[in-house]
Amino acid sequence: MTISLDRPVHTSTATSVSYRTLTPRQQDVFHRALEAAAEATNVWHIKDIHEFTAAALGLDLPHNDELVECSCEGCPDACDAIAPLSLCAEYLDGDTQRPQCPACADDHRVYID
């Protein structure tokens, strides 16, 4: 008995990506998308921008989530991860909430008063 599939099924399981591994085109798309999301006035446009950007970067973005860059302070590897906000830890830096990617949070979680 032979079983064949009509076409291969591809699903992305990546939850973060290193900015340094992106092509120049992907880096440009990422920056333009974040700028467009920051200027958008409709929450649904913002969500769509993040979903399309995640797909372009090969990331699996949970529903109604957004992409963020890791802003880990004192990271020994100068982290440049891009990940969904819901998977990141957050710390307070003064009055500003900063995201820390899952790998950094597991390895060296930041606590700032």
C-alpha positions as CSV (number, residue, x, y, z in Angstrom):
1,M,0.0,0.0,0.0
2,T,1.3,3.4,-0.9
3,I,0.1,6.6,0.7
4,S,0.9,9.9,-0.9
5,L,0.1,13.4,0.0
6,D,-1.1,15.9,-2.6
7,R,1.3,18.5,-1.4
8,P,3.6,19.0,1.5
9,V,2.2,20.7,4.6
10,H,4.4,23.5,6.0
11,T,3.8,25.0,9.4
12,S,6.0,27.5,11.1
13,T,7.0,26.6,14.6
14,A,9.6,29.4,15.1
15,T,8.7,31.6,18.1
16,S,11.6,34.0,17.7
17,V,14.2,35.1,15.1
18,S,17.5,36.8,15.3
19,Y,17.6,40.2,13.6
20,R,21.1,39.4,12.3
21,T,19.9,36.4,10.4
22,L,17.3,38.3,8.4
23,T,18.1,39.3,4.9
24,P,18.4,43.1,4.2
25,R,15.0,43.0,2.6
26,Q,13.4,41.3,5.7
27,Q,15.1,43.9,8.0
28,D,13.6,46.6,5.9
29,V,10.2,45.0,5.9
30,F,10.4,44.7,9.7
31,H,11.3,48.3,10.3
32,R,8.7,49.6,7.9
33,A,6.1,47.4,9.5
34,L,6.9,48.7,13.0
35,E,6.8,52.3,11.8
36,A,3.4,51.6,10.1
37,A,2.0,50.0,13.2
38,A,3.2,52.9,15.4
39,E,1.4,55.4,13.0
40,A,-1.8,53.3,12.6
41,T,-4.9,54.6,14.3
42,N,-7.0,51.4,13.9
43,V,-6.2,48.5,16.3
44,W,-7.2,46.0,13.6
45,H,-4.7,47.5,11.1
46,I,-2.0,47.2,13.8
47,K,-2.8,43.5,14.4
48,D,-2.8,42.9,10.6
49,I,0.6,44.5,10.2
50,H,2.1,42.4,13.0
51,E,0.5,39.2,11.6
52,F,1.8,39.9,8.0
53,T,5.2,40.8,9.3
54,A,5.5,37.7,11.4
55,A,4.6,35.6,8.4
56,A,7.2,37.4,6.3
57,L,9.8,36.6,9.0
58,G,8.7,32.9,9.3
59,L,7.4,33.4,12.9
60,D,4.4,31.8,14.5
61,L,2.5,34.7,16.0
62,P,-0.3,33.9,18.5
63,H,-3.7,35.5,17.6
64,N,-3.9,39.2,18.5
65,D,-0.3,39.4,19.6
66,E,2.4,41.8,18.4
67,L,6.1,41.5,17.5
68,V,8.8,43.1,19.7
69,E,12.5,43.3,19.8
70,C,14.3,42.0,22.9
71,S,15.6,45.0,24.9
72,C,17.6,42.9,27.4
73,E,19.9,45.2,29.4
74,G,23.3,43.8,30.0
75,C,22.8,40.8,27.7
76,P,26.2,39.1,27.2
77,D,25.3,38.2,23.7
78,A,23.8,41.5,22.6
79,C,20.5,39.9,22.0
80,D,18.7,40.9,18.9
81,A,15.7,38.5,19.1
82,I,12.3,39.4,17.6
83,A,9.5,37.6,19.3
84,P,5.8,37.7,20.1
85,L,5.1,40.0,23.1
86,S,3.0,37.3,24.9
87,L,6.1,35.0,25.1
88,C,8.4,37.7,26.5
89,A,9.0,38.6,30.1
90,E,8.6,42.3,30.8
91,Y,10.6,44.5,33.2
92,L,10.1,48.1,34.3
93,D,12.9,50.5,33.3
94,G,12.0,53.7,35.0
95,D,8.4,54.3,33.7
96,T,8.8,52.2,30.6
97,Q,7.9,48.5,30.2
98,R,10.6,46.7,28.3
99,P,10.3,43.2,26.7
100,Q,12.9,40.5,27.3
101,C,12.8,37.5,24.9
102,P,12.1,34.0,26.3
103,A,15.7,32.8,25.9
104,C,17.1,35.9,27.8
105,A,14.4,35.6,30.5
106,D,15.3,31.9,31.0
107,D,19.0,32.6,31.0
108,H,19.3,36.0,32.8
109,R,16.0,37.6,33.8
110,V,16.3,41.4,34.3
111,Y,14.9,42.9,37.5
112,I,15.1,46.7,37.6
113,D,13.5,48.7,40.4
